[in-house]
Amino acid sequence: MKIAIRLIYFLLILFLAVACADKSAQKPIKIHDLVFDELANTWDEAMPLGNGMVGNLVWQKEGKLRFSLDRADLWDLRPMANIDFDKWKFKDVYQHWKDGKYSEVQQTFDVPYNQLVAPSKIPAGALEFDIQKLGKVKSVRLDVERAFCIIEWENGAKLTTFVHATEPVGWYKFENIPEPLQLELVSPAYNRKGDGKKVDQSMSDLDQLGYPQGEIEKGDNSYTYNQKGWGDFTYQIHTQWKTVENSLEGCWSVSSANTGWEAKPNAQKMVQKSMKSGMDVSAKEHQKWWDNYWAQSSISIPDSLLEKQYYLEMYKFGAAARNDAPPIALQSVWTADNGKLPPWKGDFHHDLNTQLSYWPSYMGNHLYLEDGFLNWLWKYRPAFKKYTKDYFGVEGMNVPGVTTLEGEPMGGWIQYSMGQSVAAWLGQHFYLHWRFSMDRDFMENRAYPWIKDVAIYLDQMAEKTEDGKRKLLMSSSPEIYDNSPKAWFEETTNFDLALIRWTYGKAAELATELGLNDEADKWKNILAEWPELAVDPESGMMFAPGFPYNESHRHFSHLMGIHPLGLVDYSNGEADKIIIDHTLSNLEKQGTDLWVGYSFSWQGNLYARAFDGDKAAEVLRTFAECFCLKNSFHVNGDQCKAGHSKFTYRPFTLEGNFAFASGIQEMLLQSHTDVVRVFPAIPGSWKNVAFQQLRAQGAFLISAEMKGGTVVNVTIASEKGGKISLKNPFKNHEIESSKAMELMGDIIEIELQKGEVAHLKIKG
């Protein structure tokens, strides 16, 4: 009942906001679609379809149309054989490092991640259609608005395919085909010897997993594939189809099962159920979900490249995230289909990758899609607490930086894969969910308990120095100096320190909000014992005291205090402004030689926070042009080979894509301080800009329009009620407001009740 009331209330707010908003910003249009005159010949350039749980990559392999099928929970969950917490504790790692025996640590934790084939995400299989008799392809279109892939041939044949937005099924329909198509189900090469070659960051051939090859059963108009994985894990692919005159219509699904998992209908039952209602019914349900998705927010900017890339990123976010699915892993539901394990085993990297992937959920007004991430983190909280006790030897909670589907540590470079402040960065997502939703129940029962657990853990990890300050025993900064002994620092790094200071500041804030004054005082007192961030007078933010940023490096871990944490911000005054300016200037000076794609996306966010729209747009354009494949997938290396980076490889991961979308949002709206700013960081050449229903902290939905370089209207809808402080965007123009407002210098203050909407515009 409570959920139904919340849904009705949300729809009412949505209706009011849309009714009052300017119509200049619209949902995706055809110019945002991906359109090619041929099918991709590699899996990582395929057309991506998905719903957070199952996915499909549409491409061509050896003359056949191929659907590379995937499911988010297809995992080999065998334990990492090397991680033995009876023998290895954090203090043992520290002692080996101090004694000059760090190679033993590397052999125990780092090397096996590359050598062992599992745990790992695994692929499902593929459907192949013999299309040779259809002749030449005329067009291949990814319809971004409807989440359809449509292929047309010169002879008039046509394929329409989609992954249902809410059910674990996919559909395909061929029309105007001259004769029946041959269809095959192809299993992964689990028991067929691979070529032994390493591709990008794919670790091993699939045959090294040691699975028996699954069985494929062929029916009259169906295929069923059952595959056994490690332990009790199994999965099934099923497809069936029907032919009517010159058409072929079919449905597919992928299901999974394991001991202890909730029992759900298998793929065969799901397909049979869907086939009874038919493709047209599924398409209508599917379209309804996507219509609602695009109605949540929209933008209109005069840079066609950036606007198209933005909508492609938000499309992928809608295809990769669901509130009832696992979090977005490195490749989400588009696991590699090349006979190899996926890049970096397709795992969950929490030293940057999962965090950046959910940045666009906040301002993009898609908080409900972030629920899958937060629910997963909360579900495995007991496992994280056990890991904290086993490895760090303390109470409270930390999270492994690299985890399996079930939250277990996977090893790797342990400075980051078992880093000391992972749970703190994840805690920011709980905090931001509260601030953007103002859901008090969530704050009280999820956000504060998570942050409190992290604060308790960090309190026990700290040591006191002679001057009464706190420090970590040793510290790291992803991923500077990779996994060498040099990657550990005697002093607490800015990365760890920023997250620690943020944790105690927010713990005190939330405890105060809940009336827990004693706890708030405790957190404030601990915060006062931690030093300030390390700043060099010339180069700005440092890696750690005595270690300035003096070389090109891909991960801006030392800049966490600026973005995303906002501890150092232009709004804090001239001192912070100088630090930020020096830091960004030094970032430019050191160059981009060792950057990857997400570095440019993150830099776009940093420039936006510094109100530099021209540079933000420039680096985001570099990302879109040179660090993405033609289907918009981010692939780490410089594909233009234009000198933007010495990395030119192409392992596909998603965090750079979603950080790009966040960068565009930061250019259009900022609310991380007590003041909301519209169009805070747009290039000087952008004169006509608009957005609808971007979400601001405080649970406000904001719409705004600029014409000819002048902001002409702003609409504010309040979900929960409260006062909003808006930086006056109308400059010297007189303002009309549908609600009472107070002008305090250059700040407009409006008190709104729950459900109220204020419309501001230039008078006259």
C-alpha positions in Angstrom: 0.0 0.0 0.0 2.8 2.4 0.9 4.6 1.7 -2.4 1.3 2.3 -4.3 0.8 5.7 -2.5 4.4 6.7 -3.3 4.0 5.8 -6.9 0.7 7.8 -7.3 2.4 10.7 -5.6 5.4 10.5 -7.8 3.2 10.5 -10.9 1.4 13.5 -9.7 4.6 15.4 -9.3 5.8 14.2 -12.7 2.5 15.5 -14.3 2.8 18.9 -12.6 6.4 19.3 -13.6 5.8 18.3 -17.2 2.8 20.5 -17.4 4.7 23.6 -16.3 8.0 22.8 -18.0 9.2 24.3 -21.3 9.0 21.9 -24.2 12.4 22.8 -25.8 14.1 19.7 -24.3 12.6 16.5 -25.6 13.2 12.7 -25.5 15.5 11.1 -28.0 14.8 11.7 -31.7 15.9 9.9 -34.8 19.1 11.9 -35.0 20.3 10.2 -31.8 19.9 6.7 -33.2 22.8 4.6 -34.2 22.5 4.0 -38.0 24.9 2.0 -40.2 24.8 0.5 -43.6 26.3 -2.8 -42.5 26.3 -5.1 -39.5 29.3 -5.0 -37.1 31.8 -7.7 -37.6 33.0 -7.8 -33.9 31.0 -8.4 -30.7 32.2 -5.1 -29.1 30.8 -3.0 -32.0 27.4 -4.7 -31.9 24.1 -3.1 -31.3 23.4 -3.4 -27.6 20.0 -4.4 -26.2 19.2 -5.1 -22.5 17.1 -4.8 -19.4 19.6 -5.0 -16.6 19.1 -8.8 -16.3 19.4 -10.2 -19.8 21.1 -8.7 -22.8 21.7 -9.1 -26.5 24.5 -7.9 -28.9 23.4 -7.9 -32.5 26.2 -8.3 -35.1 27.5 -10.6 -37.9 29.9 -13.4 -37.6 31.2 -15.4 -40.6 28.2 -14.3 -42.7 25.6 -15.1 -40.1 23.5 -12.7 -38.1 24.4 -13.3 -34.5 22.6 -12.6 -31.2 25.2 -12.8 -28.4 23.0 -13.5 -25.4 23.8 -12.7 -21.8 22.4 -12.7 -18.3 23.7 -10.7 -15.3 24.0 -13.5 -12.8 25.9 -16.0 -15.0 28.9 -16.4 -12.8 31.5 -19.0 -11.9 31.6 -18.5 -8.1 34.4 -20.8 -7.1 36.3 -19.3 -4.2 39.7 -17.6 -4.9 42.0 -20.3 -3.8 44.8 -17.9 -2.7 42.7 -15.8 -0.3 43.3 -17.4 3.1 42.5 -15.1 6.0 43.7 -17.6 8.5 47.2 -16.9 7.1 47.0 -13.4 5.8 45.8 -10.3 7.6 46.2 -6.7 6.7 48.9 -6.3 9.3 50.8 -9.2 7.7 50.8 -7.3 4.4 52.1 -4.3 6.2 54.9 -6.2 7.9 56.0 -7.8 4.6 56.0 -4.3 3.0 58.1 -2.9 5.9 60.5 -5.8 5.8 61.1 -5.6 2.0 59.3 -8.8 1.3 56.4 -7.4 -0.7 57.0 -9.9 -3.6 55.5 -12.6 -1.3 52.3 -10.5 -1.0 52.2 -10.0 -4.8 52.6 -13.8 -5.4 49.8 -14.5 -2.9 47.2 -11.9 -3.9 48.0 -10.2 -7.2 49.4 -12.9 -9.5 46.5 -15.5 -9.0 43.9 -12.9 -10.2 45.6 -13.0 -13.6 46.4 -16.7 -13.6 43.2 -18.3 -12.2 40.3 -18.5 -14.5 37.7 -18.0 -11.8 35.7 -16.6 -10.1 34.4 -14.8 -13.2 31.4 -13.6 -15.1 30.7 -16.1 -18.0 28.9 -15.7 -21.3 25.6 -17.5 -22.1 25.6 -18.4 -25.8 24.3 -17.2 -29.1 21.6 -17.5 -31.7 22.7 -17.4 -35.4 20.6 -16.8 -38.4 21.8 -17.7 -41.9 21.1 -14.4 -43.8 23.2 -15.0 -46.9 20.2 -15.4 -49.2 18.8 -12.1 -48.0 21.6 -10.3 -49.8 23.0 -6.9 -49.0 22.1 -5.0 -45.9 20.5 -1.6 -46.5 20.5 -0.2 -42.9 21.1 -1.2 -39.3 19.4 1.0 -36.8 19.4 1.2 -33.0 16.2 3.0 -32.2 17.2 4.7 -29.0 13.8 6.0 -28.0 12.1 2.6 -28.4 15.1 0.3 -27.6 14.6 -1.6 -30.8 17.2 -2.8 -33.3 15.9 -2.8 -36.8 17.7 -4.2 -39.8 16.6 -3.8 -43.4 17.9 -5.5 -46.5 17.8 -4.1 -50.1 15.4 -7.0 -51.1 12.8 -5.6 -48.7 13.4 -8.1 -45.8 13.3 -6.6 -42.3 14.3 -7.7 -38.8 12.9 -6.1 -35.7 14.4 -7.3 -32.4 14.3 -6.1 -28.8 14.9 -7.2 -25.2 11.7 -6.8 -23.2 12.1 -3.9 -20.7 10.8 -5.8 -17.7 10.8 -9.5 -18.5 13.9 -11.7 -19.1 13.0 -12.4 -22.7 14.0 -11.1 -26.1 12.0 -11.0 -29.3 12.9 -11.2 -33.0 10.7 -10.9 -36.1 11.8 -11.3 -39.7 9.4 -10.0 -42.4 9.4 -10.2 -46.2 11.9 -13.1 -46.3 11.8 -15.0 -49.6 12.2 -18.4 -47.9 12.6 -19.8 -44.4 15.7 -18.8 -42.5 18.0 -21.4 -40.9 18.4 -20.8 -37.2 21.0 -22.3 -34.8 21.7 -22.0 -31.1 25.5 -21.8 -30.5 27.0 -22.7 -27.1 30.2 -21.1 -25.7 33.4 -22.9 -26.2 33.5 -24.4 -22.7 34.9 -27.7 -23.8 36.5 -26.7 -27.1 40.2 -25.7 -26.9 40.8 -22.0 -27.5 43.7 -20.3 -29.2 45.6 -19.5 -26.0 45.9 -15.9 -27.0 45.2 -13.0 -24.5 42.9 -10.4 -25.9 43.2 -7.0 -24.2 42.4 -7.8 -20.6 40.6 -11.1 -21.2 42.4 -13.6 -19.0 41.8 -17.0 -20.4 40.0 -19.2 -22.9 36.6 -20.5 -21.8 37.7 -24.1 -22.0 40.0 -23.5 -19.0 36.9 -23.3 -16.8 36.7 -27.1 -17.0 33.0 -27.3 -17.7 31.4 -30.3 -19.6 29.9 -29.0 -22.8 26.2 -28.4 -22.4 23.6 -30.2 -24.4 21.5 -28.5 -27.1 18.1 -30.1 -27.7 16.4 -29.3 -31.0 12.6 -29.3 -31.3 10.4 -28.7 -34.3 10.6 -24.9 -33.9 12.8 -24.6 -30.8 16.2 -25.1 -29.2 17.0 -25.7 -25.5 20.5 -25.5 -24.2 21.3 -26.6 -20.6 24.8 -25.8 -19.2 26.3 -26.9 -15.9 28.8 -24.5 -14.4 30.9 -24.6 -11.2 29.3 -26.3 -8.2 25.5 -26.4 -8.4 25.2 -23.6 -10.8 23.3 -24.2 -14.0 21.8 -22.1 -16.7 19.4 -22.6 -19.6 18.8 -20.8 -23.0 15.6 -21.5 -24.8 14.2 -20.1 -28.0 11.2 -21.0 -30.1 9.6 -19.5 -33.2 6.8 -19.7 -35.6 6.6 -19.0 -39.3 3.6 -17.3 -41.1 3.9 -16.8 -44.8 7.0 -14.8 -45.4 7.8 -14.0 -41.7 9.5 -15.6 -38.8 8.7 -14.6 -35.2 10.5 -15.9 -32.2 11.3 -15.4 -28.5 14.3 -16.3 -26.4 15.2 -16.3 -22.7 18.2 -17.1 -20.4 17.6 -18.5 -16.9 19.9 -19.4 -14.1 19.7 -21.6 -11.0 22.0 -22.3 -8.0 21.7 -23.8 -4.5 20.4 -21.1 -2.2 19.0 -18.9 -4.9 15.4 -18.0 -5.3 13.7 -20.5 -7.6 12.3 -18.8 -10.8 10.8 -20.1 -14.0 13.3 -21.5 -16.4 14.0 -20.1 -19.8 11.7 -22.5 -21.6 8.7 -21.6 -19.4 9.4 -17.9 -19.8 9.4 -18.2 -23.6 6.3 -20.4 -23.6 4.4 -17.9 -21.5 5.5 -15.0 -23.6 4.7 -16.7 -26.9 1.1 -17.2 -25.7 0.6 -13.4 -25.5 2.7 -12.6 -28.5 5.3 -10.1 -29.7 2.8 -7.3 -30.2 1.7 -7.4 -26.5 5.3 -7.6 -25.3 6.3 -4.7 -27.5 3.5 -2.5 -26.0 4.6 -3.3 -22.5 8.2 -2.7 -23.4 7.4 0.6 -25.1 5.4 1.8 -22.0 8.5 1.3 -19.8 10.8 3.2 -22.2 8.3 6.0 -22.7 8.2 6.4 -18.9 12.0 6.2 -18.7 12.6 9.0 -21.2 9.8 11.1 -19.6 11.9 11.3 -16.4 14.3 13.9 -17.8 15.7 15.3 -21.1 18.2 17.8 -22.4 18.7 20.0 -25.5 22.2 21.4 -26.2 23.6 23.0 -29.4 26.5 20.5 -29.7 25.0 17.7 -31.7 27.9 15.3 -31.0 27.6 15.7 -27.2 23.9 15.6 -27.3 23.8 12.4 -29.2 26.4 10.8 -27.0 24.5 11.8 -23.9 21.3 10.1 -25.2 23.3 7.0 -26.1 24.8 6.9 -22.6 21.3 7.3 -21.0 20.0 4.6 -23.3 22.7 2.2 -22.2 22.0 3.2 -18.5 18.3 2.3 -19.1 19.4 -1.0 -20.7 21.9 -1.9 -18.0 20.3 -0.9 -14.6 17.2 -2.3 -12.9 16.1 -2.1 -9.3 15.7 -5.9 -9.1 18.9 -6.9 -11.0 22.5 -7.1 -9.9 24.6 -3.9 -10.1 26.2 -2.8 -13.4 29.4 -4.8 -13.7 32.3 -3.9 -16.0 30.4 -4.9 -19.1 26.9 -5.3 -17.6 24.7 -7.7 -19.8 27.1 -7.5 -22.8 29.7 -10.1 -21.9 32.5 -10.7 -24.4 31.6 -13.2 -27.2 35.0 -14.1 -28.4 35.8 -17.4 -26.8 37.4 -15.7 -23.9 36.6 -14.6 -20.4 35.4 -11.0 -20.4 37.9 -8.1 -19.7 38.9 -8.2 -16.1 36.6 -11.2 -15.7 33.5 -8.9 -16.0 33.6 -8.4 -12.2 32.5 -5.6 -9.8 35.3 -3.1 -9.4 34.5 -0.8 -6.5 37.7 1.4 -6.8 35.9 3.4 -9.5 33.9 1.4 -11.9 30.6 0.7 -10.1 30.7 4.2 -8.5 31.0 6.1 -11.8 28.4 3.9 -13.4 25.7 5.3 -11.2 26.6 9.0 -11.3 23.9 9.8 -13.9 21.1 8.2 -11.8 20.9 11.3 -9.6 20.5 14.3 -11.8 19.0 12.1 -14.5 16.1 11.5 -12.2 16.5 7.7 -12.3 16.9 7.0 -8.6 14.7 3.9 -8.9 17.3 2.3 -11.2 20.1 2.9 -8.6 18.1 0.7 -6.2 19.6 -2.5 -7.7 23.0 -1.3 -6.7 22.1 -0.2 -3.2 19.9 -3.3 -2.6 22.8 -5.5 -3.6 25.2 -3.7 -1.3 22.8 -4.0 1.6 22.1 -7.7 0.9 25.8 -8.6 1.2 26.4 -6.4 4.2 26.9 -9.4 6.5 29.5 -10.8 4.1 31.3 -7.4 4.0 31.4 -7.3 7.8 32.8 -10.8 8.0 35.5 -9.8 5.4 36.3 -6.8 7.6 36.8 -8.9 10.7 38.7 -11.6 8.8 41.1 -9.4 7.0 41.4 -6.2 8.9 40.7 -7.7 12.3 38.3 -5.0 13.4 34.6 -4.4 13.8 32.5 -2.2 11.6 32.5 -2.6 7.8 34.6 -2.3 4.7 33.9 -3.8 1.3 36.4 -5.6 -1.0 37.3 -3.4 -4.0 36.9 -6.3 -6.4 34.1 -8.7 -5.8 32.1 -11.6 -7.2 28.4 -11.6 -7.8 27.9 -12.5 -4.1 30.3 -9.9 -2.7 33.3 -12.1 -2.0 36.8 -10.7 -2.5 38.6 -11.7 -5.7 42.1 -10.4 -5.1 44.2 -8.5 -7.6 46.2 -5.5 -6.8 45.3 -5.4 -3.1 46.0 -1.7 -2.6 42.7 -1.3 -4.4 41.0 -4.7 -4.6 41.2 -4.8 -0.8 41.6 -1.1 -0.2 40.9 0.5 3.2 38.3 3.1 2.1 36.2 1.2 -0.5 33.1 1.2 1.7 33.4 4.9 2.3 33.1 5.7 -1.4 30.2 3.3 -1.7 28.7 5.1 1.3 28.5 8.2 -0.8 25.9 6.5 -3.0 23.7 5.9 0.1 24.1 9.5 1.1 23.3 10.9 -2.4 20.3 8.7 -2.7 19.0 10.3 0.5 19.8 13.8 -0.5 18.3 13.5 -4.0 15.2 11.7 -2.7 14.8 13.1 0.8 13.4 9.7 1.7 13.8 9.8 5.5 13.1 6.1 6.0 16.0 5.3 3.6 18.2 7.8 5.4 17.4 6.3 8.9 17.4 2.6 7.9 20.0 2.4 5.2 22.2 5.5 4.7 23.1 6.3 8.2 23.6 2.7 9.3 26.0 2.1 6.3 28.0 5.2 7.0 28.1 4.5 10.7 29.4 1.0 10.2 32.2 2.5 8.0 33.0 5.2 10.6 33.3 2.5 13.3 35.6 0.5 11.1 37.8 3.5 10.2 38.0 4.5 13.9 39.7 1.2 14.7 42.0 1.3 11.7 43.4 4.7 12.7 46.6 5.2 14.6 47.6 8.3 16.6 50.6 10.4 15.7 52.8 12.3 18.2 50.9 15.5 17.5 47.6 13.9 18.3 46.4 13.5 14.8 45.2 10.3 13.2 46.7 8.3 10.3 46.4 4.9 8.6 49.1 2.3 9.2 49.8 2.6 5.4 47.8 4.0 2.6 47.3 3.9 -1.1 45.8 5.9 -4.0 44.3 4.0 -6.9 46.0 3.2 -9.2 49.2 5.2 -8.9 52.4 3.1 -9.1 50.1 0.1 -10.0 50.7 -2.8 -7.6 54.4 -2.1 -6.8 55.6 -1.7 -3.2 55.8 2.0 -4.0 52.0 2.1 -4.3 51.9 2.0 -0.5 52.5 5.3 1.3 53.6 5.9 4.9 51.3 8.9 5.1 47.6 8.8 4.5 46.9 9.6 0.9 44.5 12.3 -0.2 42.3 9.5 -1.6 41.9 7.7 1.7 41.9 10.9 3.7 39.2 12.6 1.6 36.9 9.6 2.0 37.6 9.4 5.7 36.9 13.1 6.3 33.8 12.8 4.1 32.6 9.8 6.1 32.9 11.5 9.5 31.4 14.7 8.2 28.3 13.0 6.8 28.1 10.6 9.8 27.8 13.7 12.0 25.3 15.4 9.7 23.0 12.4 9.5 23.3 11.7 13.3 22.3 15.3 13.9 19.4 15.0 11.5 18.2 11.9 13.5 18.6 13.6 16.8 21.5 11.4 17.9 23.5 14.2 19.3 26.0 12.1 21.3 26.9 10.1 18.2 27.1 13.3 16.2 29.5 14.8 18.7 31.6 11.6 18.6 31.9 11.8 14.8 32.8 15.5 14.9 35.5 14.9 17.5 37.1 12.1 15.4 36.9 14.2 12.3 38.9 17.0 14.1 41.7 14.5 14.7 42.3 13.8 11.0 44.6 16.2 9.1 43.5 18.3 6.2 44.1 17.2 2.7 47.7 17.5 1.3 48.0 20.6 -1.0 51.1 21.8 -2.8 51.1 25.6 -3.2 52.0 25.4 -6.8 50.5 22.1 -8.1 47.4 21.8 -5.9 46.1 18.5 -4.7 48.8 15.9 -4.0 48.8 12.1 -3.9 50.0 12.3 -0.3 52.2 14.6 1.8 55.5 15.0 -0.1 54.1 13.4 -3.2 52.8 16.0 -5.7 51.0 14.9 -8.8 54.0 14.9 -11.1 53.2 12.4 -13.8 50.4 11.5 -16.1 48.0 9.1 -14.4 44.6 7.7 -15.4 42.8 7.5 -12.0 42.2 10.9 -10.4 42.1 9.3 -6.9 44.0 12.3 -5.4 41.2 14.6 -6.6 38.3 12.8 -4.7 38.1 15.8 -2.4 37.1 18.0 -5.3 34.9 15.6 -7.2 32.8 13.7 -6.4 33.1 14.4 -2.6 33.0 18.2 -2.8 35.1 18.8 0.2 37.1 21.4 -1.8 34.7 23.6 -3.8 34.5 27.0 -5.4 31.6 27.8 -3.1 33.9 27.5 -0.1 35.7 30.7 -1.0 38.9 32.0 -2.6 41.3 29.6 -0.9 39.5 26.5 -2.3 39.2 28.3 -5.7 43.0 28.7 -5.9 43.6 25.1 -4.9 41.2 23.9 -7.7 42.6 26.2 -10.3 46.2 25.1 -9.5 45.2 21.4 -9.5 43.4 21.5 -12.8 46.3 23.5 -14.3 48.8 20.9 -13.1 46.5 18.1 -14.5 46.8 19.7 -17.9 50.6 20.3 -17.5 51.3 16.6 -16.7 49.4 15.6 -19.8 47.2 12.7 -20.9 49.7 10.2 -22.0 48.7 7.5 -19.5 45.0 8.4 -19.3 42.1 6.1 -20.4 38.6 7.0 -21.5 37.1 7.4 -18.1 39.8 9.9 -17.3 38.4 12.3 -19.8 34.9 11.8 -18.6 35.9 12.4 -15.0 37.9 15.5 -16.1 34.7 16.8 -17.7 33.0 16.6 -14.3 35.9 18.4 -12.7 35.9 21.2 -15.2 32.1 21.6 -14.7 32.6 21.9 -10.9 35.1 24.7 -11.8 32.4 26.4 -13.9 34.6 26.0 -17.1 32.1 24.9 -19.7 34.4 25.3 -22.7 37.0 22.9 -21.3 34.3 20.5 -20.0 32.8 20.3 -23.5 36.2 19.9 -25.1 37.3 16.9 -23.0 33.9 15.2 -23.2 34.1 15.6 -27.0 37.5 13.9 -27.0 36.0 11.1 -25.0 33.1 10.7 -27.5 35.2 10.9 -30.6 38.3 8.9 -29.6 37.6 6.6 -26.7 34.4 5.0 -27.9 33.7 2.5 -30.6 31.1 3.2 -33.3 28.3 1.6 -31.2 29.3 4.1 -28.3 31.0 1.5 -26.1 33.9 3.0 -24.1 37.0 1.0 -24.7 39.7 2.6 -22.6 42.3 3.4 -25.3 42.6 6.1 -27.9 40.9 4.7 -30.9 41.8 7.8 -33.0 45.5 7.2 -32.3 45.7 11.0 -32.2 48.1 11.2 -29.2 45.4 11.7 -26.6 46.8 8.6 -24.8 49.6 6.1 -25.2 47.0 3.4 -24.4 45.4 2.4 -27.8 44.0 -1.0 -26.7 40.2 -1.6 -26.6 38.9 -3.5 -23.6 35.3 -2.5 -23.2 34.0 -1.2 -19.8 31.0 1.1 -19.1 32.0 3.5 -16.3 33.5 6.0 -18.8 30.2 6.1 -20.7 28.1 6.9 -17.6 30.6 9.4 -16.2 30.3 11.2 -19.5 26.5 11.5 -19.0 27.2 12.9 -15.5 29.6 15.4 -16.9 26.9 16.8 -19.2 24.4 17.0 -16.3 27.0 18.8 -14.2 27.3 21.4 -17.0 23.5 22.0 -16.9 22.7 21.8 -13.2 24.5 21.7 -9.9 23.1 21.3 -6.4 25.9 19.8 -4.3 26.2 23.0 -2.2 23.4 24.8 -0.4 22.7 26.7 -3.7 21.2 25.3 -6.9 22.7 26.6 -10.1 21.2 26.2 -13.6 23.5 26.3 -16.6 26.6 26.7 -14.3 29.2 25.4 -16.8 28.1 25.7 -20.4 30.4 27.0 -23.1 30.2 30.6 -24.1 29.0 29.7 -27.6 26.0 27.8 -26.3 23.1 30.3 -26.6 20.1 28.0 -26.8 20.0 25.3 -24.2 17.3 23.6 -22.2 16.6 20.7 -19.9 13.6 19.2 -18.3 13.3 17.6 -14.9 16.9 17.1 -13.9 16.9 16.3 -10.2 18.5 18.5 -7.6 19.4 17.6 -4.0 16.5 18.3 -1.7 14.2 16.3 -4.1 13.5 19.2 -6.5 12.9 18.6 -10.2 14.3 21.5 -12.2 13.5 22.5 -15.8 15.1 25.5 -17.5 15.5 27.2 -20.8 18.0 29.6 -22.3 17.4 31.5 -25.5 19.9 33.7 -27.2 22.2 33.4 -24.2 19.5 34.6 -21.7 17.7 32.3 -19.3 14.1 32.8 -19.9 12.4 30.4 -17.5 13.0 28.0 -14.7 10.5 25.5 -13.3 10.9 23.9 -9.8 8.8 21.0 -8.6 9.2 19.9 -5.0 8.6 16.3 -4.1 9.0 16.6 -0.4 8.6 20.3 0.4 11.3 22.7 1.7 13.2 25.8 0.8 15.3 26.0 -2.3 18.1 28.6 -2.8 18.6 29.3 -6.5 21.5 31.2 -7.9 19.7 33.9 -9.9 20.1 32.9 -13.5 18.1 35.9 -14.9 20.9 38.4 -14.4 19.5 42.0 -14.4 16.0 41.1 -15.7 12.9 41.4 -13.6 11.4 38.1 -12.6 7.8 36.8 -12.5 7.2 33.9 -10.1 4.1 31.8 -9.6 5.1 31.4 -5.9 6.3 33.9 -3.4 10.0 34.4 -3.6 12.6 36.4 -1.8 15.7 37.9 -3.5 18.7 37.8 -1.2 21.5 39.4 -3.3 22.0 37.1 -6.2 20.1 34.2 -4.5 16.4 33.5 -5.1 14.7 31.7 -2.1 11.4 30.0 -2.5 9.6 28.0 0.1 7.6 25.2 -1.4 5.1 22.7 0.1 5.1 19.1 -0.7 3.9 18.7 -4.3 4.1 22.4 -5.2 5.5 23.8 -8.4 7.1 27.2 -8.9 7.5 28.7 -12.4 9.9 31.6 -12.8 10.4 33.6 -16.0 11.6 37.0 -17.2 8.9 39.6 -16.6 7.0 40.9 -19.6 
